[in-house]
Amino acid sequence: MNGVHDMGGTHGLGPIAPETDEPLFHHDWEGRVHALVIASPTRANIDAGRHQRELIPGPVYLAMTYYEKWFEALRQLLLSGGYVTDEEMAAARADPAAPKATPRLAPQDVTRGLSRLGSYLRDAPAPAAFAVGERVRARNLHPTGHTRLPRYARGRVGVIERVHGAHVFPDTHAHTGVDDPRWLYLVRFTSRELWGPDADEHDSVSLDLWEPYLERA
């Protein structure tokens, strides 16, 4: 998807100002939003959650804080998934007469649930198309749906640094829930390839990119 949600390489958004001893959450409500997202049944598809945040209108998105975006996406996913009704959302309380699904994460299961490692690694559907050291070009794709291919890398040439194996393909998973495993590669791009001759010749950017994003250079 093209839009303000893909901010990589974009000018005019102001400097990044790291905080010394930055707290995990700046406000108590942010921690509650984080917990709600983790415990929600919508968490089963992280790619759908990312895409839902991309559906927030650009001017609204730019005015929101990080966890405001999380909260708005969660609201919409709960409504569209039928987990709550419009009336329940407006009243901020559940309808005691409505049937409820089994909670995805009960209080006694929190520690075990959050400490268990998960993986998007899957069996490969076919041999890998590229190998370490091979030059590849990020395809000039402009999908209307979710993608993990940054806009600034499209059409640029890089070198395969690592083959990660086959992983869930987010472009399919976000919209269908189907894993559609594809090979995933670590690709290194020089800064001058990305930003032009004025960039520092010693800098580079390495991106994890799925096979459908790539072609031979």
C-alpha positions as CSV (number, residue, x, y, z in Angstrom):
1,M,0.0,0.0,0.0
2,N,1.2,3.5,-0.8
3,G,0.5,6.2,1.7
4,V,1.8,8.1,4.7
5,H,1.9,4.8,6.6
6,D,5.1,3.9,4.7
7,M,7.3,6.6,6.1
8,G,10.8,5.1,5.4
9,G,13.0,7.6,3.5
10,T,10.4,10.3,3.7
11,H,11.5,13.9,4.3
12,G,9.8,16.6,6.4
13,L,8.7,14.6,9.4
14,G,11.1,16.1,11.8
15,P,14.1,14.7,13.7
16,I,14.2,11.6,15.8
17,A,14.9,12.6,19.4
18,P,15.8,9.5,21.5
19,E,15.0,9.8,25.2
20,T,17.4,9.0,27.9
21,D,16.0,6.2,30.1
22,E,12.8,6.2,28.0
23,P,10.0,4.5,29.9
24,L,8.3,1.4,28.4
25,F,5.0,3.3,28.4
26,H,4.6,7.1,28.7
27,H,1.0,6.8,30.0
28,D,-0.8,4.1,31.9
29,W,-3.4,3.8,29.1
30,E,-0.7,2.8,26.7
31,G,0.1,-0.3,28.7
32,R,-3.6,-1.2,28.8
33,V,-3.9,-0.9,25.0
34,H,-0.8,-3.1,24.6
35,A,-2.4,-5.7,26.9
36,L,-5.7,-5.6,25.1
37,V,-4.0,-6.2,21.7
38,I,-2.0,-9.1,23.0
39,A,-5.1,-10.7,24.7
40,S,-7.4,-10.1,21.7
41,P,-8.4,-12.9,19.4
42,T,-7.5,-10.6,16.5
43,R,-3.8,-11.0,17.6
44,A,-3.8,-14.4,15.8
45,N,-3.1,-12.5,12.5
46,I,-0.5,-9.8,13.1
47,D,-0.5,-8.9,9.4
48,A,-4.2,-8.1,9.4
49,G,-3.5,-5.8,12.4
50,R,-0.8,-4.0,10.5
51,H,-3.0,-3.6,7.5
52,Q,-5.9,-2.3,9.6
53,R,-3.6,0.5,10.9
54,E,-2.8,1.3,7.2
55,L,-6.5,1.9,6.6
56,I,-6.5,4.8,9.0
57,P,-6.9,8.0,6.8
58,G,-3.6,9.7,6.3
59,P,-4.3,13.0,8.1
60,V,-5.7,11.2,11.1
61,Y,-2.8,8.7,11.2
62,L,-0.2,11.5,11.2
63,A,-2.0,13.1,14.2
64,M,-2.1,9.9,16.2
65,T,0.4,8.6,18.7
66,Y,1.8,5.1,18.4
67,Y,-0.7,3.4,20.8
68,E,-3.6,5.5,19.5
69,K,-3.0,3.8,16.2
70,W,-2.9,0.4,17.9
71,F,-6.2,1.1,19.7
72,E,-8.1,2.3,16.6
73,A,-7.0,-0.8,14.6
74,L,-8.0,-3.0,17.5
75,R,-11.4,-1.4,17.7
76,Q,-12.1,-1.9,14.0
77,L,-10.9,-5.5,14.0
78,L,-13.1,-6.4,17.0
79,L,-16.1,-4.9,15.2
80,S,-15.4,-6.4,11.8
81,G,-14.7,-9.8,13.3
82,G,-18.0,-9.8,15.2
83,Y,-16.3,-10.0,18.6
84,V,-18.3,-6.9,19.8
85,T,-21.2,-5.0,18.6
86,D,-21.4,-1.3,17.8
87,E,-23.6,-0.8,20.8
88,E,-21.2,-2.6,23.1
89,M,-18.3,-0.5,21.8
90,A,-20.2,2.7,22.2
91,A,-21.3,1.8,25.8
92,A,-17.7,0.5,26.6
93,R,-19.2,-2.6,28.3
94,A,-20.3,-6.0,27.2
95,D,-23.9,-7.0,26.7
96,P,-24.5,-9.6,29.4
97,A,-27.2,-11.3,27.2
98,A,-24.9,-11.7,24.1
99,P,-23.0,-15.0,23.6
100,K,-19.3,-14.6,24.2
101,A,-16.3,-16.5,22.7
102,T,-13.8,-18.2,24.9
103,P,-11.2,-15.7,25.9
104,R,-8.0,-16.0,23.9
105,L,-5.8,-15.4,26.9
106,A,-7.1,-16.0,30.4
107,P,-5.3,-14.2,33.3
108,Q,-3.7,-17.3,34.6
109,D,-2.3,-18.0,31.2
110,V,-0.6,-14.7,30.6
111,T,2.9,-15.5,31.7
112,R,3.0,-18.8,29.8
113,G,1.4,-17.4,26.7
114,L,3.8,-14.5,26.4
115,S,6.9,-16.5,27.2
116,R,6.2,-19.2,24.6
117,L,8.2,-18.7,21.4
118,G,6.3,-18.5,18.1
119,S,7.5,-18.7,14.6
120,Y,6.4,-17.7,11.1
121,L,8.9,-20.2,9.6
122,R,7.2,-22.8,7.4
123,D,8.1,-25.7,5.1
124,A,9.3,-24.4,1.7
125,P,6.9,-24.9,-1.2
126,A,9.7,-25.0,-3.7
127,P,13.5,-24.5,-3.9
128,A,14.8,-21.0,-3.2
129,A,15.1,-18.9,-6.4
130,F,18.1,-16.9,-5.1
131,A,21.4,-17.6,-3.3
132,V,23.8,-15.7,-1.0
133,G,25.9,-13.2,-3.0
134,E,23.4,-12.9,-5.8
135,R,22.4,-9.4,-7.1
136,V,18.7,-8.8,-7.1
137,R,16.3,-6.0,-7.8
138,A,13.4,-5.1,-5.6
139,R,10.4,-5.1,-8.0
140,N,8.6,-1.9,-8.6
141,L,5.3,-3.0,-7.0
142,H,2.5,-0.8,-5.9
143,P,-0.1,-3.1,-4.3
144,T,-3.4,-1.7,-2.9
145,G,-3.2,-4.1,0.0
146,H,-0.7,-4.9,2.7
147,T,3.0,-5.4,1.8
148,R,6.3,-5.4,3.7
149,L,8.2,-4.1,0.7
150,P,9.3,-0.5,1.6
151,R,8.5,2.1,-1.1
152,Y,12.1,3.5,-1.0
153,A,13.6,0.1,-2.0
154,R,11.4,-0.5,-5.0
155,G,13.4,-0.7,-8.2
156,R,16.7,-0.7,-6.3
157,V,19.5,-3.3,-6.7
158,G,20.9,-5.1,-3.7
159,V,22.8,-8.3,-2.8
160,I,21.5,-11.3,-1.0
161,E,23.3,-11.6,2.4
162,R,21.3,-14.5,4.0
163,V,18.6,-17.0,3.2
164,H,16.2,-17.2,6.1
165,G,14.0,-20.1,4.8
166,A,10.3,-20.0,3.9
167,H,8.1,-17.8,6.1
168,V,4.4,-16.8,6.1
169,F,3.9,-14.3,3.3
170,P,2.3,-11.2,4.8
171,D,0.8,-9.9,1.6
172,T,-1.5,-12.9,1.4
173,H,-1.9,-13.6,5.2
174,A,-3.1,-10.1,6.0
175,H,-6.2,-10.5,3.7
176,T,-7.0,-14.2,3.8
177,G,-5.4,-15.7,6.9
178,V,-3.7,-18.2,4.6
179,D,0.1,-18.7,5.4
180,D,1.2,-18.9,1.7
181,P,4.8,-19.5,2.7
182,R,7.5,-17.9,0.5
183,W,11.3,-17.7,0.8
184,L,12.6,-14.8,2.8
185,Y,16.0,-13.2,2.2
186,L,18.2,-10.6,3.9
187,V,19.1,-8.1,1.1
188,R,21.8,-5.4,1.5
189,F,21.4,-2.1,-0.4
190,T,24.1,0.6,-0.5
191,S,23.0,4.0,0.7
192,R,24.0,5.5,-2.7
193,E,21.8,2.9,-4.5
194,L,18.9,4.0,-2.3
195,W,19.5,7.8,-1.8
196,G,21.8,8.8,-4.7
197,P,25.4,10.0,-5.0
198,D,25.3,12.4,-2.1
199,A,24.8,9.6,0.4
200,D,27.7,8.3,2.5
201,E,29.5,5.6,0.5
202,H,30.1,3.6,3.7
203,D,26.5,3.3,4.7
204,S,24.0,0.6,3.8
205,V,20.6,-0.7,4.6
206,S,19.7,-4.5,5.0
207,L,16.1,-5.5,4.5
208,D,14.2,-8.8,5.0
209,L,12.4,-9.3,1.7
210,W,10.1,-12.1,0.5
211,E,10.8,-13.8,-2.8
212,P,7.8,-12.3,-4.7
213,Y,9.3,-8.9,-4.1
214,L,12.6,-9.7,-5.9
215,E,13.9,-10.4,-9.4
216,R,17.4,-10.9,-10.8
217,A,19.3,-7.7,-11.5
